Amino acid sequence: MGKVFCTSDHHFGHAKIIEYANRPYNSVEEMDEDLIKRWNETVSNDDIVFHLGDFAFGSVEKQKSYFDRLHGVKYLILGNHDCSASRMERIGFINPVKNHMCRYGDIDIHMVHNPDHAKGLAIEEIVLFGHLHNTKSQKYDNMYTWVNCCVENWDYRPVSMDDILASIGKRLIVSIFGLNEIFKVKND
């Protein structure tokens, strides 16, 4: 088995997302091709990818055409633009669900599309989410174990679970020792 990755909010086929999320592309075709290239540079066919929602726009056939070009074994946490689980299964995703709890080594991880749907969890629990794109959220940016996995925050590519956990560790250490101002650490 390969590595485990998370990612979110590709919005393949959605021209307006370039403006909404201030993406560095001149056209939806340029965006789609670059996102596919970056995904495949990062993920191998043996890797597992948890996509945290809002995969693509368009018909099932159009979305499947994106899906089929991407490396890895792909699971989906349903986003607000993903329609039904049965539709996303037809595209190729394994077991699309609204939220997912899993263990990575000894660590419990909760995955959702919208961080507001993870209410009731303690601040120290690890929550991976999307939906917010590159907008800042005072509420979630201060929760050091909650990570925004939207592509805009990770060089427009999936991020490995090991890199996510390293990011959380760094943020926790900096916050515990009050080093935020010294290191100018930003939440990923």
N, C-alpha and C positions, 0 to 999 in steps of 0.2 A: 504494500500500500504506500502511496505517496504522501504528500503534504495535505494539510487542510487549509482552505482559504475561505474568506468571507468577502462579500462585495455587495453593492446595492445601487439601485437607481441609475441603471444605464440609459433607460429611456431610448433604446434603439428606435429609429424611425420617427422620432419626435422632434421636429425642427424647432419648435418654440422653446424647448429646454435650453438651447444654446443661449438665448437671451435671458430666460428666467434664472438660470444658474451661472450666468456669465462664463460659459465655457469657451475655450480658445479655438473655436472652429468657425469657418466661413459658410459651411453648408451641412445639412444633415448627412449627406453622403460621406463627406470628409470625417465627420464625427464618428459615424458608424464604423468606417474602415479603421480609423485609429483606435477606437475602443476594442475592436476585434483583435487588431495587431498587438496591443498592449496586454490583453487577456492572454493570448497564446504565447507571448514572450515570457509570461509569468507562470502560467499553469501548464502542467503536462497532462497527458491523457490518463495517467495513473492517479492524479490528484483528485481530491474531493472539494467541491465549491458549494458553499451555502450562499445563495443569492437572496438578499433580504428585501426583495420586492421591487416593483416597477421595472420589469425587465425590458419590455418593448411595446411599441404601438403597432397597430395594423392587424390584418387578418391572421388566422392561425397559420396559414401557409407562409406569410411574410415573417412572422415571429419565429417559425420553425427554421426558416432559412438562416436567421441569425444564430439560433440555438445550435444548429448542426455544424456551424463553422467554429464553435468554441470548444477548446480542450476541457477535459475533466469530466468527472461524474457529478452531475448538477442537481442539487436540491433547491427548493424554493420556499421561502416564507412569503406568503401572499401580500402584495402591496395594494394600495388603493387603486392602481391602474391595471391590475393583473386579471381582472374578471374572476372566473370560477376556478376551483381546483381541477375540475374535469377538463376544462379548456387548457389549462397549463400542463396537465398530463399529456394531452394530445400533442402539445408542442415538444414534449420530451422530458420535462422535469419529473424527478422522482418524488412522490409523496408530498405534493404542495399542501402546506398547512398555514394557519394564521400565526402561530408561534411555535417555537421548538425549544425544548430543554434538552441539553446533552452534557456529557462529561468529556472533558479533554484532559487526559491524565487524571489528576485528582481534583480538577476544577470543574465546578458546575457553571454552565453558561446558558443564559436565556437569550434567544434570538427572536426579534420582532421587527416588523417594518416601522411602525410608528412608535416612538419611545413612550408616548402617552398610554399605549396599550400594555406597558410593563408595570403599571401602577401596582402598589402593594408589595413590591420588592424592596428589600433593604438597600440603603445607599452603597453598602460594601459588596453587594452581589454583582457579578459580571453580567452586563447586558450589552448585546450587540444590536445595533439598530441602523435604520436608514431614514428615509423620508425627508429629513431636514436639509439635504444637499449640503451646501457650504454656508448656510446661514448660521449665525451664532445664536446660542440659546443659553442665557444665564442659568436657567434651571438645570440643563443637562451638561453644560461645559464644566460645571463645578462638581459633578459626580464622577470622580476619578476612575471608577470601575465601569463606567458606561461609555461605550465607544461608537461614534458615528462612522459607519463603514461606507458611506456614500463615495462614489468614485472621485468626486471633486476633491476629497480630502486625502486620497492615497494615489496621487499621480495617475489618475484615470485607469487604475488596474486593480485586480483583486489583491487583498493583503493577507499574508499568511497568519494563521492563528498564533504562531510563535512571535511574529512581529507585533501583533495586537497585545499579547500578554507582556512583552517587553515594554511596550508603550505605557501600559497600565502600571507596571512596576516603576518605571521612571517617574510618572506623574505622582504616584503615591509617595515615593521617597522624597521628591521635591516638596510636596505638600506637608508631609510629616515634619520635615526639618525647616519649614518656612523659607525655602530657597526660591520661591517663585520670582521675586524681583531680581535676585542675583543672576539666575539662569534664564530669565525671560522665557520660561517654558510655556508653551501654548498647548492646549488640549487638542489632540489629533482628531 
